[in-house]
Amino acid sequence: MSDALDDILSQIPKKYFTRPKKLLKRLKLAYTVGVPPLLVVPMTDLLNESAGHSFHIGTPDPEMRRIASWIFTTVADDHPCLLAIITALWARSGREDLKLVGLLLANLGGVESAVNPWDIFYELIVGRQSLALEVVLEIAEEMARGGNVVPEDEELWNWAKCGKITHQCAVLVLTLRRDGELPKDLINAAPEGGELFERIRARLLTR
């Protein structure tokens, strides 16, 4: 038996997957499934202001994972199409968009002929002037959970050389490394961040 989310997704024409702007309009409607509007609007307004998201609807995690699964099922192994969708979601920068980016990147490694998902993530962050720490952690955690091996030191040093944001992101990615010695010089050299970033840095330096 279908439900509201199934109904919305089933009505999205497949041709919209080659027109990301149209697809994203429909996805924003799908995000609203299961969200009580009157309860969520005050919270999301505050979150928008503090985190810089274009919107924050409050979509539950199970619904977000169903949307990601539906995209993969529909697109199959069309890597360029998936990359275009990921890029469009990142550019719109709604909170749910960024959550979906993480879910898609996490599973991209299983797509035939796909490039390294970490390389795609790097290309997304390299042009940003600012980025919410929790977004980076959430996306990186999803990618690691999806079986994508955390980048080696050499690759993270390449991130670090490209600016403040990418250097700080390299440090955050290191929180997911469970084995081996951490590159303390890379961690120490990272530009100063906010209180949470500095707590993470201090914790990594004691490992």
CYANA upper distance limits for C-alpha pairs under 8 A (distance plus 0.5 A):
  2 SER  CA      6 ASP  CA      6.18
  2 SER  CA      7 ASP  CA      7.12
  3 ASP  CA      7 ASP  CA      6.66
  4 ALA  CA      8 ILE  CA      6.85
  4 ALA  CA     33 VAL  CA      7.20
  5 LEU  CA      9 LEU  CA      6.68
  5 LEU  CA     30 ALA  CA      6.65
  5 LEU  CA     33 VAL  CA      6.58
  5 LEU  CA     63 GLU  CA      8.30
  6 ASP  CA     10 SER  CA      6.37
  7 ASP  CA     11 GLN  CA      6.95
  8 ILE  CA     12 ILE  CA      7.46
  8 ILE  CA     26 ARG  CA      8.35
  8 ILE  CA     29 LEU  CA      8.24
  8 ILE  CA     30 ALA  CA      6.70
  9 LEU  CA     27 LEU  CA      8.50
  9 LEU  CA     30 ALA  CA      7.55
  9 LEU  CA     67 ILE  CA      8.46
  9 LEU  CA     70 TRP  CA      8.35
 12 ILE  CA     16 TYR  CA      7.61
 12 ILE  CA     23 LEU  CA      8.01
 12 ILE  CA     26 ARG  CA      7.49
 13 PRO  CA     17 PHE  CA      8.44
 14 LYS  CA     74 THR  CA      8.01
 15 LYS  CA     19 ARG  CA      7.55
 16 TYR  CA     20 PRO  CA      6.97
 16 TYR  CA     22 LYS  CA      6.46
 16 TYR  CA     23 LEU  CA      5.71
 17 PHE  CA     23 LEU  CA      6.73
 17 PHE  CA     75 VAL  CA      8.11
 17 PHE  CA     81 CYS  CA      7.38
 17 PHE  CA     85 ILE  CA      8.07
 18 THR  CA     81 CYS  CA      7.12
 19 ARG  CA     23 LEU  CA      6.88
 20 PRO  CA     24 LEU  CA      6.45
 20 PRO  CA     84 ALA  CA      7.51
 20 PRO  CA     85 ILE  CA      6.26
 20 PRO  CA     88 ALA  CA      6.88
 21 LYS  CA     25 LYS  CA      6.97
 21 LYS  CA     88 ALA  CA      7.82
 22 LYS  CA     26 ARG  CA      7.22
 23 LEU  CA     27 LEU  CA      6.72
 24 LEU  CA     28 LYS  CA      6.67
 24 LEU  CA     88 ALA  CA      8.35
 24 LEU  CA     89 LEU  CA      7.77
 25 LYS  CA     29 LEU  CA      7.33
 26 ARG  CA     30 ALA  CA      6.92
 27 LEU  CA     31 TYR  CA      6.71
 28 LYS  CA     32 THR  CA      7.47
 29 LEU  CA     33 VAL  CA      8.05
 30 ALA  CA     67 ILE  CA      8.48
 31 TYR  CA     57 ILE  CA      7.46
 31 TYR  CA     58 GLY  CA      8.48
 31 TYR  CA     59 THR  CA      6.05
 31 TYR  CA     63 GLU  CA      8.21
 31 TYR  CA     64 MET  CA      7.92
 31 TYR  CA     96 GLU  CA      7.74
 32 THR  CA     57 ILE  CA      7.14
 32 THR  CA     58 GLY  CA      8.42
 32 THR  CA     59 THR  CA      6.89
 33 VAL  CA     59 THR  CA      7.71
 33 VAL  CA     63 GLU  CA      8.27
 34 GLY  CA     59 THR  CA      7.61
 34 GLY  CA     60 PRO  CA      7.90
 35 VAL  CA     40 VAL  CA      7.71
 35 VAL  CA     57 ILE  CA      7.98
 35 VAL  CA     58 GLY  CA      7.12
 35 VAL  CA     59 THR  CA      6.62
 35 VAL  CA     60 PRO  CA      8.11
 36 PRO  CA     40 VAL  CA      6.77
 37 PRO  CA     41 VAL  CA      6.47
 38 LEU  CA     42 PRO  CA      8.44
 39 LEU  CA     43 MET  CA      8.32
 40 VAL  CA     44 THR  CA      6.62
 40 VAL  CA     57 ILE  CA      7.53
 40 VAL  CA     58 GLY  CA      7.24
 41 VAL  CA     45 ASP  CA      6.59
 41 VAL  CA     57 ILE  CA      7.97
 42 PRO  CA     46 LEU  CA      7.10
 43 MET  CA     47 LEU  CA      6.82
 44 THR  CA     48 ASN  CA      6.49
 44 THR  CA     55 PHE  CA      7.81
 44 THR  CA     56 HIS  CA      5.63
 44 THR  CA     57 ILE  CA      6.77
 44 THR  CA     58 GLY  CA      7.65
 45 ASP  CA     49 GLU  CA      7.00
 45 ASP  CA     55 PHE  CA      8.39
 45 ASP  CA     56 HIS  CA      7.99
 46 LEU  CA     50 SER  CA      6.80
 47 LEU  CA     51 ALA  CA      6.32
 47 LEU  CA     52 GLY  CA      8.31
 47 LEU  CA     53 HIS  CA      8.15
 47 LEU  CA     56 HIS  CA      7.49
 48 ASN  CA     52 GLY  CA      5.87
 48 ASN  CA     53 HIS  CA      5.49
 48 ASN  CA     54 SER  CA      7.06
 48 ASN  CA     55 PHE  CA      6.46
 48 ASN  CA     56 HIS  CA      6.83
 49 GLU  CA     53 HIS  CA      8.01
 51 ALA  CA    132 ALA  CA      6.61
 52 GLY  CA    132 ALA  CA      8.36
 53 HIS  CA     93 SER  CA      6.20
 53 HIS  CA     94 GLY  CA      5.58
 53 HIS  CA     95 ARG  CA      6.25
 54 SER  CA     92 ARG  CA      7.38
 54 SER  CA     93 SER  CA      6.28
 54 SER  CA     94 GLY  CA      5.25
 54 SER  CA     95 ARG  CA      7.87
 55 PHE  CA     93 SER  CA      8.25
 55 PHE  CA     94 GLY  CA      5.18
 55 PHE  CA     95 ARG  CA      6.62
 56 HIS  CA     94 GLY  CA      6.54
 56 HIS  CA     95 ARG  CA      5.46
 56 HIS  CA     96 GLU  CA      7.04
 57 ILE  CA     95 ARG  CA      8.02
 57 ILE  CA     96 GLU  CA      7.65
 58 GLY  CA     96 GLU  CA      8.04
 59 THR  CA     63 GLU  CA      7.28
 59 THR  CA     64 MET  CA      7.25
 59 THR  CA     96 GLU  CA      7.49
 60 PRO  CA     64 MET  CA      7.02
 61 ASP  CA     65 ARG  CA      6.75
 62 PRO  CA     66 ARG  CA      6.77
 63 GLU  CA     67 ILE  CA      6.77
 64 MET  CA     68 ALA  CA      6.82
 64 MET  CA     96 GLU  CA      8.21
 64 MET  CA     99 LYS  CA      8.17
 64 MET  CA    100 LEU  CA      7.24
 65 ARG  CA     69 SER  CA      6.61
 65 ARG  CA    100 LEU  CA      8.39
 65 ARG  CA    103 LEU  CA      7.59
 66 ARG  CA     70 TRP  CA      6.58
 67 ILE  CA     71 ILE  CA      6.80
 68 ALA  CA     72 PHE  CA      6.91
 68 ALA  CA    100 LEU  CA      6.94
 68 ALA  CA    103 LEU  CA      6.85
 68 ALA  CA    104 LEU  CA      6.78
 69 SER  CA     73 THR  CA      6.60
 70 TRP  CA     74 THR  CA      6.57
 71 ILE  CA     75 VAL  CA      6.48
 72 PHE  CA     76 ALA  CA      5.95
 72 PHE  CA     77 ASP  CA      8.30
 72 PHE  CA    104 LEU  CA      8.46
 75 VAL  CA     81 CYS  CA      7.76
 75 VAL  CA     82 LEU  CA      7.67
 76 ALA  CA    111 VAL  CA      8.48
 77 ASP  CA    111 VAL  CA      5.91
 77 ASP  CA    112 GLU  CA      6.66
 78 ASP  CA     82 LEU  CA      6.92
 78 ASP  CA    111 VAL  CA      8.48
 79 HIS  CA     83 LEU  CA      6.60
 79 HIS  CA    111 VAL  CA      7.44
 79 HIS  CA    112 GLU  CA      8.26
 79 HIS  CA    113 SER  CA      7.93
 79 HIS  CA    114 ALA  CA      6.51
 80 PRO  CA     84 ALA  CA      6.69
 81 CYS  CA     85 ILE  CA      6.83
 82 LEU  CA     86 ILE  CA      6.66
 83 LEU  CA     87 THR  CA      6.59
 84 ALA  CA     88 ALA  CA      6.67
 85 ILE  CA     89 LEU  CA      6.63
 86 ILE  CA     90 TRP  CA      6.66
 86 ILE  CA    101 VAL  CA      6.12
 86 ILE  CA    104 LEU  CA      7.86
 87 THR  CA     91 ALA  CA      6.68
 87 THR  CA    124 LEU  CA      7.92
 88 ALA  CA     92 ARG  CA      6.77
 89 LEU  CA     93 SER  CA      6.69
 89 LEU  CA     94 GLY  CA      8.15
 89 LEU  CA     97 ASP  CA      5.57
 89 LEU  CA     98 LEU  CA      7.17
 89 LEU  CA    100 LEU  CA      8.24
 89 LEU  CA    101 VAL  CA      7.22
 90 TRP  CA     94 GLY  CA      8.48
 90 TRP  CA     97 ASP  CA      7.08
 90 TRP  CA     98 LEU  CA      6.55
 90 TRP  CA    101 VAL  CA      7.36
 90 TRP  CA    124 LEU  CA      7.85
 92 ARG  CA     97 ASP  CA      7.73
 93 SER  CA     97 ASP  CA      6.37
 93 SER  CA     98 LEU  CA      6.58
 94 GLY  CA     98 LEU  CA      6.84
 95 ARG  CA     99 LYS  CA      6.87
 96 GLU  CA    100 LEU  CA      6.61
 97 ASP  CA    101 VAL  CA      6.75
 98 LEU  CA    102 GLY  CA      6.96
 98 LEU  CA    135 VAL  CA      7.60
 98 LEU  CA    139 ILE  CA      8.28
 99 LYS  CA    103 LEU  CA      6.99
 99 LYS  CA    135 VAL  CA      8.20
 99 LYS  CA    138 GLU  CA      8.03
 99 LYS  CA    139 ILE  CA      7.44
100 LEU  CA    104 LEU  CA      6.59
101 VAL  CA    105 LEU  CA      6.52
101 VAL  CA    139 ILE  CA      7.77
102 GLY  CA    106 ALA  CA      6.45
102 GLY  CA    138 GLU  CA      7.65
102 GLY  CA    139 ILE  CA      4.72
102 GLY  CA    140 ALA  CA      7.72
102 GLY  CA    142 GLU  CA      6.37
102 GLY  CA    143 MET  CA      7.18
103 LEU  CA    107 ASN  CA      7.16
103 LEU  CA    139 ILE  CA      7.91
103 LEU  CA    142 GLU  CA      6.80
103 LEU  CA    143 MET  CA      7.99
104 LEU  CA    108 LEU  CA      6.52
105 LEU  CA    109 GLY  CA      7.97
105 LEU  CA    117 PRO  CA      6.15
105 LEU  CA    121 PHE  CA      8.27
105 LEU  CA    143 MET  CA      6.82
106 ALA  CA    117 PRO  CA      7.81
106 ALA  CA    139 ILE  CA      8.45
106 ALA  CA    142 GLU  CA      6.07
106 ALA  CA    143 MET  CA      4.43
106 ALA  CA    144 ALA  CA      7.67
106 ALA  CA    145 ARG  CA      7.80
106 ALA  CA    146 GLY  CA      5.37
106 ALA  CA    147 GLY  CA      8.04
106 ALA  CA    148 ASN  CA      7.51
107 ASN  CA    111 VAL  CA      8.05
107 ASN  CA    143 MET  CA      7.96
107 ASN  CA    146 GLY  CA      6.50
108 LEU  CA    114 ALA  CA      7.20
108 LEU  CA    117 PRO  CA      6.81
109 GLY  CA    114 ALA  CA      6.78
109 GLY  CA    115 VAL  CA      7.89
109 GLY  CA    116 ASN  CA      7.08
109 GLY  CA    117 PRO  CA      6.75
109 GLY  CA    148 ASN  CA      7.50
110 GLY  CA    114 ALA  CA      8.10
115 VAL  CA    119 ASP  CA      7.76
115 VAL  CA    120 ILE  CA      8.07
116 ASN  CA    120 ILE  CA      7.29
117 PRO  CA    121 PHE  CA      6.75
117 PRO  CA    143 MET  CA      8.39
117 PRO  CA    148 ASN  CA      8.11
118 TRP  CA    122 TYR  CA      6.62
118 TRP  CA    148 ASN  CA      8.49
118 TRP  CA    151 PRO  CA      7.86
119 ASP  CA    123 GLU  CA      6.80
120 ILE  CA    124 LEU  CA      6.84
121 PHE  CA    125 ILE  CA      6.88
122 TYR  CA    126 VAL  CA      6.41
122 TYR  CA    159 TRP  CA      7.82
122 TYR  CA    166 THR  CA      7.99
123 GLU  CA    127 GLY  CA      7.96
124 LEU  CA    128 ARG  CA      8.19
125 ILE  CA    131 LEU  CA      8.46
125 ILE  CA    165 ILE  CA      7.89
125 ILE  CA    166 THR  CA      7.09
126 VAL  CA    162 CYS  CA      7.63
126 VAL  CA    163 GLY  CA      8.30
126 VAL  CA    165 ILE  CA      7.77
126 VAL  CA    166 THR  CA      6.50
128 ARG  CA    165 ILE  CA      7.68
129 GLN  CA    165 ILE  CA      7.49
130 SER  CA    165 ILE  CA      7.25
131 LEU  CA    135 VAL  CA      7.90
131 LEU  CA    136 VAL  CA      8.02
131 LEU  CA    165 ILE  CA      7.85
132 ALA  CA    136 VAL  CA      7.26
133 LEU  CA    137 LEU  CA      6.83
133 LEU  CA    197 PHE  CA      8.04
134 GLU  CA    138 GLU  CA      6.46
135 VAL  CA    139 ILE  CA      6.63
136 VAL  CA    140 ALA  CA      6.51
136 VAL  CA    169 CYS  CA      7.36
136 VAL  CA    172 LEU  CA      7.95
137 LEU  CA    141 GLU  CA      6.39
137 LEU  CA    172 LEU  CA      7.07
137 LEU  CA    173 VAL  CA      7.77
138 GLU  CA    142 GLU  CA      6.71
139 ILE  CA    143 MET  CA      6.77
140 ALA  CA    144 ALA  CA      6.72
140 ALA  CA    173 VAL  CA      6.83
140 ALA  CA    176 LEU  CA      8.37
141 GLU  CA    145 ARG  CA      6.49
141 GLU  CA    176 LEU  CA      7.53
142 GLU  CA    146 GLY  CA      6.57
143 MET  CA    147 GLY  CA      7.23
143 MET  CA    148 ASN  CA      6.10
144 ALA  CA    148 ASN  CA      5.49
144 ALA  CA    149 VAL  CA      6.78
144 ALA  CA    150 VAL  CA      7.14
144 ALA  CA    176 LEU  CA      7.69
150 VAL  CA    173 VAL  CA      7.69
150 VAL  CA    174 LEU  CA      8.10
150 VAL  CA    176 LEU  CA      7.48
150 VAL  CA    177 ARG  CA      6.86
151 PRO  CA    155 GLU  CA      6.55
151 PRO  CA    156 LEU  CA      6.96
152 GLU  CA    156 LEU  CA      6.92
153 ASP  CA    157 TRP  CA      6.57
153 ASP  CA    183 PRO  CA      7.26
154 GLU  CA    158 ASN  CA      6.95
155 GLU  CA    159 TRP  CA      7.04
156 LEU  CA    160 ALA  CA      6.71
156 LEU  CA    167 HIS  CA      8.33
156 LEU  CA    170 ALA  CA      5.94
157 TRP  CA    161 LYS  CA      6.80
157 TRP  CA    167 HIS  CA      8.31
157 TRP  CA    170 ALA  CA      8.21
157 TRP  CA    186 LEU  CA      7.46
158 ASN  CA    162 CYS  CA      7.45
159 TRP  CA    163 GLY  CA      8.22
159 TRP  CA    166 THR  CA      5.79
159 TRP  CA    167 HIS  CA      6.27
159 TRP  CA    170 ALA  CA      6.86
160 ALA  CA    164 LYS  CA      7.81
160 ALA  CA    166 THR  CA      6.09
160 ALA  CA    167 HIS  CA      4.16
160 ALA  CA    168 GLN  CA      7.88
160 ALA  CA    170 ALA  CA      6.99
160 ALA  CA    186 LEU  CA      8.16
160 ALA  CA    190 ALA  CA      8.09
161 LYS  CA    166 THR  CA      8.36
161 LYS  CA    167 HIS  CA      7.39
162 CYS  CA    166 THR  CA      6.72
162 CYS  CA    167 HIS  CA      7.63
163 GLY  CA    167 HIS  CA      6.55
164 LYS  CA    168 GLN  CA      6.64
164 LYS  CA    190 ALA  CA      7.79
164 LYS  CA    191 PRO  CA      6.46
165 ILE  CA    169 CYS  CA      6.59
166 THR  CA    170 ALA  CA      6.61
167 HIS  CA    171 VAL  CA      7.08
167 HIS  CA    190 ALA  CA      6.35
167 HIS  CA    191 PRO  CA      7.95
168 GLN  CA    172 LEU  CA      6.89
168 GLN  CA    190 ALA  CA      6.44
168 GLN  CA    191 PRO  CA      7.47
168 GLN  CA    193 GLY  CA      8.27
169 CYS  CA    173 VAL  CA      6.65
170 ALA  CA    174 LEU  CA      6.97
171 VAL  CA    175 THR  CA      7.63
171 VAL  CA    186 LEU  CA      8.08
171 VAL  CA    187 ILE  CA      6.37
171 VAL  CA    190 ALA  CA      8.00
171 VAL  CA    201 ARG  CA      7.81
172 LEU  CA    176 LEU  CA      8.32
172 LEU  CA    200 ILE  CA      8.13
173 VAL  CA    177 ARG  CA      8.01
174 LEU  CA    182 LEU  CA      7.96
175 THR  CA    200 ILE  CA      8.42
175 THR  CA    204 LEU  CA      7.58
182 LEU  CA    204 LEU  CA      8.25
182 LEU  CA    207 ARG  CA      8.29
183 PRO  CA    187 ILE  CA      7.05
184 LYS  CA    188 ASN  CA      6.48
184 LYS  CA    205 LEU  CA      6.78
185 ASP  CA    189 ALA  CA      6.52
186 LEU  CA    190 ALA  CA      6.95
187 ILE  CA    201 ARG  CA      7.08
187 ILE  CA    204 LEU  CA      8.29
187 ILE  CA    205 LEU  CA      7.86
188 ASN  CA    201 ARG  CA      8.25
188 ASN  CA    205 LEU  CA      8.45
192 GLU  CA    198 GLU  CA      7.82
193 GLY  CA    197 PHE  CA      5.99
193 GLY  CA    198 GLU  CA      6.60
194 GLY  CA    198 GLU  CA      6.71
195 GLU  CA    199 ARG  CA      6.79
196 LEU  CA    200 ILE  CA      6.77
197 PHE  CA    201 ARG  CA      6.66
198 GLU  CA    202 ALA  CA      6.60
199 ARG  CA    203 ARG  CA      6.68
200 ILE  CA    204 LEU  CA      6.71
201 ARG  CA    205 LEU  CA      6.74
202 ALA  CA    206 THR  CA      7.07
203 ARG  CA    207 ARG  CA      7.26
